[in-house]
Amino acid sequence: MGRVASFGSVNVDHVRYCERAWLAETADRYEWFPAAGETVAVESVPASFAAAFDRTFLGGKGANQAVAAAGADADATVLGAVGADADEYGVREGLAGRGVDVTHVATVPGPTGAAYVAVDEASGENHIAIVAGANAAVDRAYARRHVDVLWDADCVLLQNELPEDAVLGALDALADAAETAGTDSGGRSGERPTVVYDPAPADGAAGRVLAHECVDVVTPNAGEYERLRAAMDAFDGVVVQTRGADGVVVTPGSRGPWTGAAFERRPPAVDPVDTTGAGDVFDGFLAAELACGAGFQRAVAVAVVAAARSTNSEGVQTAVPDRDRVLEHVD
């Protein structure tokens, strides 16, 4: 069994399934309201906006990807923070119940992070606004304290829903550990884990993280790829651009787990109910397959099917498909 560590956000998702008229009206009212398929970070949301969201799920890209990795049969750990209200929502219990190790999740004052997810009932496309909450308390010192967990993983998942300094701190900790690996002075043994980075929400921090030598694979969706094109062009690892129903396009790098020819992989046909978190399911399955020793093309093939099948159900963590069922659709 491969080991996956997800260093990222833990949220409570507030969800509304809505008509396009509501989406259009809301976009006119709030200039920050995200476009279809987009995730944006905001400091807060108006009470009237929050009141429109009537369903609650556990979420956060870090937690979602850990759940997906566990669902893909990896030994999965999540690193991050929750607020004083975590017990109210059963955050730790929910993640642990899905096979994720929550031992290292910190509790800090204030609320757990929140995501407001508006889902287009006609297309299943989502519009996501996130409020950092407890995620903002994760810092470089926290990353340093947990470097052993990161180093012991076969694959590390990172996302852009934590403060930039925390993400860079995790990468710097891995780089430092790699420098001491195999030394005679008690240094860690083994090779550095493969690092997969999801650059959502796409902003300046994502470009700076992409410049770090320890990032091996980046998984932007089409919109994020365009917003970060300069950073993508400069990145020398593997780029996996996810395009929803059109599948993925893989561009090899001069380093990382794939240096062969570029390739595409299309998903099986599905009738999506909710596309929220499909990218998280993709990343979680990709990391799990790589951690278990699968070749990169095989890992991508499995992850594409898993992401597509996850859109058949509402929510994210509740929609992670069974790995055996996924493998039935991988040729």
C-alpha positions in Angstrom: 0.0 0.0 0.0 1.4 3.4 -1.0 1.5 6.4 1.3 0.0 9.7 0.4 0.2 12.9 2.5 -2.2 15.8 1.6 -1.0 19.1 3.0 -3.9 21.4 2.5 -7.2 22.9 3.4 -10.0 21.4 5.5 -13.4 23.0 5.0 -17.1 22.8 5.6 -18.8 23.1 2.2 -22.1 25.0 2.0 -23.8 24.0 -1.2 -26.7 25.3 -3.3 -28.1 23.5 -6.4 -29.5 26.4 -8.4 -31.0 27.6 -11.7 -29.0 29.7 -14.1 -31.1 32.7 -13.4 -30.0 32.7 -9.8 -26.4 32.3 -10.9 -26.7 35.2 -13.3 -28.4 37.4 -10.7 -25.8 36.6 -8.1 -22.9 37.3 -10.5 -24.4 40.7 -11.3 -24.7 41.5 -7.5 -21.3 40.4 -6.4 -18.3 41.2 -8.7 -16.2 38.5 -6.9 -18.7 35.7 -7.7 -16.7 33.0 -9.5 -17.2 31.9 -13.0 -18.2 28.3 -13.9 -15.5 25.9 -12.9 -13.6 28.7 -11.0 -12.6 28.8 -7.3 -11.9 32.2 -5.8 -10.7 33.2 -2.3 -12.6 35.9 -0.4 -12.2 37.3 3.1 -15.9 36.9 3.9 -19.3 36.6 2.4 -22.5 38.6 3.2 -24.9 36.9 5.6 -27.6 37.0 2.9 -25.4 35.2 0.5 -24.5 32.5 3.0 -28.1 32.0 3.9 -28.9 30.9 0.3 -26.8 27.8 0.7 -28.9 25.0 2.3 -26.8 21.9 2.2 -23.6 21.0 4.1 -20.8 18.6 3.2 -17.2 18.1 4.4 -14.7 19.5 2.0 -11.5 21.5 1.4 -9.1 20.5 -1.3 -6.6 19.0 1.1 -9.2 16.9 2.8 -11.0 16.0 -0.4 -7.8 14.8 -2.0 -6.9 12.7 1.0 -10.3 11.1 1.0 -9.9 10.3 -2.7 -6.4 8.8 -2.1 -7.8 6.6 0.7 -10.6 5.6 -1.6 -8.0 4.5 -4.1 -6.5 2.2 -1.5 -3.6 4.4 -0.4 -2.5 4.9 3.2 -3.7 8.6 3.3 -2.9 11.4 5.8 -4.2 14.9 5.9 -2.2 17.8 7.4 -3.9 21.1 8.1 -6.1 22.9 10.7 -9.7 23.1 11.8 -11.5 25.6 14.0 -13.2 25.3 17.3 -16.5 24.4 15.6 -15.0 21.2 14.0 -16.8 18.9 16.4 -20.1 20.5 15.5 -19.7 19.4 11.9 -18.0 16.1 12.7 -14.9 17.0 10.6 -12.4 14.7 12.1 -14.9 11.9 12.5 -16.0 12.2 8.9 -12.5 12.1 7.5 -11.4 9.2 9.8 -14.5 7.3 8.8 -13.4 7.5 5.2 -10.0 6.0 6.0 -7.9 9.2 6.4 -5.4 9.6 9.2 -6.3 12.9 11.0 -3.8 12.5 13.9 -1.8 15.6 12.8 -4.7 18.0 12.1 -4.4 21.0 14.4 -7.3 22.8 16.2 -7.1 26.6 16.3 -9.4 29.4 17.6 -12.1 30.6 15.3 -14.2 28.8 12.6 -13.2 26.0 10.3 -12.6 27.1 6.7 -15.7 27.4 4.5 -16.5 27.0 0.9 -19.7 28.2 -0.8 -20.5 26.0 -3.7 -23.2 27.0 -6.2 -23.9 24.1 -8.6 -25.7 24.7 -11.9 -28.6 22.2 -11.9 -28.5 22.0 -15.7 -24.9 21.3 -16.3 -23.5 20.3 -12.9 -20.8 23.0 -13.2 -19.8 24.6 -9.9 -18.9 28.1 -8.8 -16.8 28.1 -5.6 -16.0 30.9 -3.1 -13.7 30.0 -0.2 -13.2 31.7 3.2 -9.9 30.6 4.8 -11.0 30.3 8.4 -8.6 28.0 10.3 -6.7 27.2 7.1 -5.1 30.7 7.5 -3.4 29.5 10.7 -1.3 26.8 8.9 2.2 28.2 8.5 5.8 27.4 7.8 6.4 26.3 11.4 3.6 23.8 11.2 5.1 22.4 8.0 8.5 22.0 9.7 6.9 20.2 12.6 5.5 17.6 10.2 8.3 17.2 7.8 8.7 13.5 8.9 5.1 12.8 7.7 5.7 14.6 4.4 9.0 12.8 3.9 7.6 9.3 4.8 5.0 9.6 2.0 5.5 8.2 -1.4 3.5 11.1 -2.9 2.6 14.5 -1.4 -0.4 16.5 -2.5 -0.4 20.3 -2.3 -3.0 22.9 -3.2 -3.4 26.6 -3.2 -6.0 27.0 -0.5 -3.4 27.4 2.3 -1.2 30.5 2.8 1.6 30.7 0.4 4.3 30.7 3.1 2.9 27.4 4.5 3.0 25.7 1.1 6.5 27.0 0.4 7.5 25.9 3.9 6.4 22.4 3.2 8.4 22.4 -0.1 11.5 23.9 1.6 11.2 21.3 4.4 11.2 18.5 1.7 14.2 20.1 0.0 16.2 20.3 3.2 15.3 16.7 4.0 16.4 15.6 0.6 19.8 17.3 1.2 20.4 15.3 4.4 19.0 12.0 3.1 21.5 9.2 3.3 24.1 11.2 5.3 26.1 9.6 8.2 24.7 12.1 10.7 21.3 10.8 11.2 19.8 12.2 8.0 16.6 10.7 6.6 17.0 7.8 4.2 15.2 7.2 0.9 14.2 9.4 -2.1 12.1 12.6 -1.9 8.4 11.9 -2.5 6.7 12.9 -5.7 4.9 16.2 -5.3 1.6 16.9 -7.1 0.4 20.5 -6.9 -3.2 21.7 -7.6 -2.9 25.5 -8.3 -6.5 26.4 -7.4 -7.5 29.1 -6.7 -5.2 30.4 -9.4 -3.4 33.6 -8.2 0.1 34.9 -7.8 1.0 32.5 -5.0 0.5 29.6 -7.4 3.1 31.0 -9.8 5.6 31.3 -7.0 5.0 27.7 -5.8 5.5 26.4 -9.3 8.9 27.9 -9.4 10.0 25.6 -6.5 12.3 22.8 -7.4 10.4 20.2 -5.5 7.1 20.5 -7.4 7.0 17.6 -9.9 3.5 17.6 -11.3 0.9 20.4 -11.6 -2.8 19.8 -12.4 -4.5 23.0 -13.5 -7.9 23.1 -15.1 -8.2 25.0 -18.4 -9.1 28.3 -16.8 -6.3 28.0 -14.3 -3.8 27.1 -17.0 -4.6 30.3 -18.9 -4.4 32.5 -15.9 -1.0 31.0 -15.0 0.3 30.6 -18.5 3.6 32.3 -17.9 4.3 30.2 -14.9 3.2 27.1 -16.8 5.5 27.9 -19.7 8.4 28.3 -17.2 7.6 25.1 -15.2 10.0 22.2 -16.0 7.9 19.4 -14.4 4.9 17.6 -15.8 1.7 19.6 -16.6 -1.6 17.7 -16.5 -4.3 20.1 -17.8 -7.7 18.8 -16.8 -10.6 19.8 -19.2 -13.7 18.2 -17.7 -15.5 16.0 -20.3 -12.7 16.5 -22.7 -10.3 14.7 -20.4 -6.7 15.6 -19.8 -3.7 16.8 -21.8 -0.3 15.8 -20.4 2.8 17.8 -21.3 6.0 16.1 -20.2 8.8 18.0 -18.3 12.5 17.7 -18.3 12.1 16.1 -14.8 9.3 14.5 -12.8 7.5 11.2 -13.3 6.9 11.6 -17.0 9.5 12.6 -19.6 8.0 10.8 -22.6 5.8 12.2 -25.3 2.8 14.4 -24.7 -0.5 12.5 -24.5 -4.2 12.9 -24.0 -6.7 10.7 -22.1 -10.5 11.1 -22.4 -13.0 10.0 -19.8 -15.9 7.6 -20.2 -19.2 9.3 -21.1 -21.2 10.3 -18.0 -24.3 12.4 -17.2 -22.9 14.7 -14.6 -25.0 15.6 -11.5 -22.3 17.6 -9.7 -18.8 18.4 -11.0 -17.6 19.8 -7.7 -14.4 18.2 -6.6 -13.8 16.1 -9.7 -10.3 17.6 -9.9 -9.7 16.6 -6.3 -10.7 13.1 -7.0 -8.4 13.1 -10.0 -5.5 14.3 -7.9 -6.2 11.8 -5.1 -6.4 8.8 -7.4 -3.3 10.0 -9.4 -1.3 10.3 -6.2 -2.5 6.9 -4.9 -1.6 5.1 -8.1 1.8 6.7 -8.2 2.4 5.9 -4.6 1.6 2.3 -5.2 4.1 2.1 -8.0 1.9 2.5 -11.1 3.4 4.0 -14.3 2.5 7.6 -15.0 0.3 6.8 -18.0 -1.6 4.1 -16.1 -2.0 6.4 -13.1 -3.5 9.1 -15.3 -5.9 6.6 -17.0 -7.2 5.5 -13.6 -7.5 9.0 -12.3 -9.5 10.2 -15.3 -12.1 7.5 -14.9 -12.4 8.1 -11.2 -12.9 11.8 -11.7 -15.6 11.2 -14.3 -17.5 8.7 -12.2 -17.4 11.1 -9.2 -19.6 13.5 -11.1 -22.5 11.1 -11.0 -23.2 11.9 -7.3 -23.6 15.0 -5.2 -20.8 16.3 -3.0 -17.1 15.4 -3.2 -16.1 13.1 -0.4 -19.4 11.3 -0.6 -18.9 10.9 -4.3 -15.5 9.3 -4.3 -15.9 6.1 -6.4 -14.8 2.6 -5.4 -11.4 1.8 -6.9 -12.5 -1.7 -8.1 -15.4 -0.2 -10.0 -13.1 2.4 -11.5 -10.7 -0.2 -12.7 -13.5 -2.0 -14.6 -13.6 1.0 -16.9 -9.8 1.4 -17.5 -8.5 -0.2 -20.6 
